[in-house]
Every structure is written in C-alpha cells, then in structure tokens.
Amino acid sequence: MKIDDPAVEFRHDITVELVRSSASDSDVVFAARVSTVGEQSLEDVDADPQRSSGLINYLMRDRHGSPFEHNSMTFFVHAPIFVWREHMRHRIASYNEESGRYRELLPVFYIPDADRPIIQSGKPGAYEFHQGSPEQSLLVDSSMRESCRQAYASYQEMLSAGVAREVARMVLPVTIYSSAYVTLNARSLMNFLSLRRKVDGSHFPSYPQREIEMVAEHYEAYFEKLMPLTHAAFIAHGRVAP
C-alpha cells in the first residue's frame, strides 16, 4: 500500500447507536416503592410515571441511587481508540470491543475538524482550549494524515509478510477507530454524563476532552428520550449522579 493510498479514510465524527433498551421512568418508581409497600410495588410496574415525578425528584435530590439501577441501555459506539481508553476508565459499564487480534482493522482514522480547539492553557483539572492559528491547524491536519497513512501502510506490509495481526497492530496509532457495545443503567450513565460533559449549571464543573464529550452528547440525547422525568431531575439538581 502506498502512503497516499486513497483507501485510508479520515473522519471527524463519532457514532452512537442505541441497540436495545429496557429503560423508563416507571422502572425507577416500582424499584423505589418496594421499600415501603413491598409486593404492592408490582402494581407500579406499568403505571404512568407522570404521577410519580415528585418521587423521582425526591430520589434524585436526596441521592437515593439504587432505584435508578433497575433498567438497561445498550449502545453500539464507533470511536477512536484514544476515546475508548478514557471511556473504559468508567468501570460502571459492560464492554465488548472488536479485537485487532482476530480481525484486520479497517483504515479509518480520526482527525480533528477545523473548529476543534487545539491550543491549551490553564492548569490541570481546569484547562481551557482555544482555536489555533491557520498554520497550527494545517500542521495538525497534515501531520496526522501523513502519520496515519504511513502507519497503516506498515501494518499492511507486515500482514502481507505473514506477521500475526496481534503483532502488526502495534504500529497503529490511537486515532484508529474501534467499535464496541456498551451496556449500562441510568445511574451509571448519569455518572458518566456528570464527568464527560461541560454544561453550565453543573454543581461540579467538568472539563472533558472534546471527543469523549461527543460520545456523552449522543448518550444524553437517548437518555432524555427514554427517561424524560429522570433526565429532568438530573438537570434540576445540578447534574449530580445519585
């Protein structure tokens, strides 16, 4: 493969697809009510959660977290490996990722788009990012494209020579895309969102890397649709996970 092989693809986005879910506001209600009414809580399994918005708000406000765990959301996420390394620090989800040991990885790489801030200032934990000059943006773009093309050419060369996939993959950069299933419940998701989105009004400000924030934005859009009352309570109480 030549270094300028057009088969190498560069992308600026991250994709998240909701594969399946068993998640609704009523799941929170029946799980919470078992503590006071026991088996009668079964009557709330299919009840209209709108009648219990006050209960959900109370649970969120006082951080009674376990009722928010009785649901499940499974996502299929396609993101660069450096994003996965941050994502998998959240040990509150289940992951199954494609393996470079068992399949030949596709030549799809992430590069920042022109609007992505690339200049860093401030101190650890509270960095600020700013737009770079046209020359800096061009350097980032051209350097990453050249590096990724060269790395994938070397990867292909080793595979063609009979080198094992698990060895050949070592030459690839962390900008290459990987895909995985991610399964978690609403409580875990709110923990993720509280740390991986920078949103005005958050009780505890967060300063995530932009690319993992892109994942969080997708997750939150699905969360709001599936569990609108729970999401509203999460927002109302400063985006603090219960």
N, C-alpha and C positions, 0 to 999 in steps of 0.2 A: 504494500500500500504506500503510495506517495504521500508526502507530508501535506500536500494541498488537495488530497482526495476529497471530493465534494460529498462523499457518503457520511462524513462526520457532520453531525447536527448540533447546532448551538441554540439553546433556549434561555428565556428569561423568566419562565413561569414555573409554578409548582401546582400539581393537580391533586385534588382530593375528591374521592367519590364515596358517598355513603352506600355501603353494600347491603346492609340489613340493620334493623334496629328493633329493639323491644324497649321503648323508652317513651314515657308520657308523664304528665304531671300527676295523674292518678296513681302511678307507681309509688310516688312519694307519700301520697295520702294514706293508702292502705298500710304501707310499711310503718308509718308513724303511729297510726291509730291502734295497732296491735298492743302497744304498751298500756293502753287504758281500757280497751274493750275486748281484748283477746280475740276469740273466734268470730265475734261480730264484725271485726275488721274485714272479713271476707265480703261483706256487703258493699264495701267501698272499692273493690277491685275494678268494677266497671262504672263507678259513679262519676258524675260530672265534676271535674276538678275545680271548675269555676266557683263552686260553693265553698271550696276549701282554700281559696287563695290566701286567706288570713293565716291558716295553719302553715302553709308553705313559707309565708313571710316570717312567721314566728320562728320556724325551724332555722331559717337562714340567719335571721338576726341574732339568735342565741347560739348559733353554731352547733346545732344538733345534727351531726353529719350523716349518721348511718342510714336514715331513710332515703337519702339521695343515692344510695348504692344499689338499689334493687331495680336496676334497668341495665341495658346494654346497647352499645353502638359499635358497629364495625365499619371501619373506613379502609379504602384502598388508596394508598398515598404513593405518588411518584415524585421523588425529590432527590437532590444531590446528596452524596454520602456525607458531606460535612454537616448537612441539616440532620441527617439520621443520628449522627454522633451526639448532637445536642438533644434530639428527641428522646433517645433511649436512656438518657440520664433520668427520665421520668419513669421510675420503676413501678408505676401505678397503672401500667397498661400491659397488655399482652401483644407480642410482636411475632410475626413470621415474615422474614425478608427473603428475597431472591438471593441465590448463592452464586458467587463467581467461581466456586469450586465445581459446580455442576452444570453451568451453562456459560456460553460465551457472552460476555457483556456487550450490549449494543453501544455504538459510538455516539452517545447523546450526552452533551455536556452543558453545564450551567455557566453562563456569564452574566454579570450584572447589566441591566439595561442602562440607557443614558441618564435616566432620572435617579438612579440609585446613588445616594451619598457615599463618597469614598474617602473623605478626609475625617480623621478622628481627633477630638480634643477632649480635655477634661480628665477626670480621674477614674480609676476602676470602680465599677458599680454605678457610675453616673456619666458615662461617655456621651458626648454629643457628636453628631455626624453632619458633615456639610458637603455641598457639591464641590467637586474638584474642578480644576481648570480644564479647558478643552484638551490640552496636551496631556494632562494626567488621565483623563477619561480614555483618550486614544491609546495611551500606554497600557492601561489595564486591559482594554479590549484586545489589542493586537498581541500582547504578551500571553494572555490566557488562550487565545485561539491557537497560537503557534505551539505553545506547550502541550495543549490537549491533542492536537493533531500529531505531534511528534510522539507523544506517549502512546497513543492508540496505534500508530504505525509500528512502534517497538513491540507492543502487545501482540499485534497480528503476526509480526515476524517470528516471535517466539512460538506462538501457536503453530505456525506453519512448519517450524523446525521440530515439532513434536514435544515441546515443553508443556508440562501439565498446566491446566487452567489455573490451579491454585497458586502456581509459581508465577506464571505470566501476568496475572492480575496485579502483582505487586508494583508494577511500573505505572499503574493508572493513578491519576490524581483524584482527590476527594471531590472534585467538581462533576465527576461522572454520576449519572442518575442511577438510582436503585429504587425498587418498588417493594412495598410491604403492606401486609394487613395489620391494622392497629385496632384492638378491641379494648374498650374502657367504659366505665359508668359515668354518670353525671358528676358525681363528687370528684372523681379523678380528673375529669375534663375541666371542671371549674378550677382545680388546682393548676392545671396546665395553662389555662387561659389567664389566670391571675399573674403568672410569671412570664408568659410569652406574648403578651400584648401590651403596648404602651397606650393607655387610654386615659384621657382627662377624667378626673373624678375617682380614680382608683385610690383606695385608702393606703395601699402600699405601692408606690410608683415602681414600675419595672422598665428595664432598658434592654429589650431583647435584640438579638441580631435580626436584621430585616427579613432574612429568608425564612427563619423559623416562625416569625410573626405572620408571614404569608400563610403558613400551614394553619396557625391558630385562627386567622380570619376565616378560612374555609370552615374549620370545625365550628366556630361560633355561629356562623350562618345556619348550619344544620341544627345545632343545639337550640337556637331560638325558635326554629320551626317546630321541632319535635316537642319541646318542653317550654312553651312561652311563659308560663307563670313562674317556673323555676328560674328561667333566664332573667325575667324582670326583677325577681327578688335578689338575684346575684348582682345585678346592676345597682339596684336601690341601696344595697348595703356595701357599696364600695368595692365590688369585685373581689371580695374576700371569700375564699373557699371555705365551706363549713367543716 
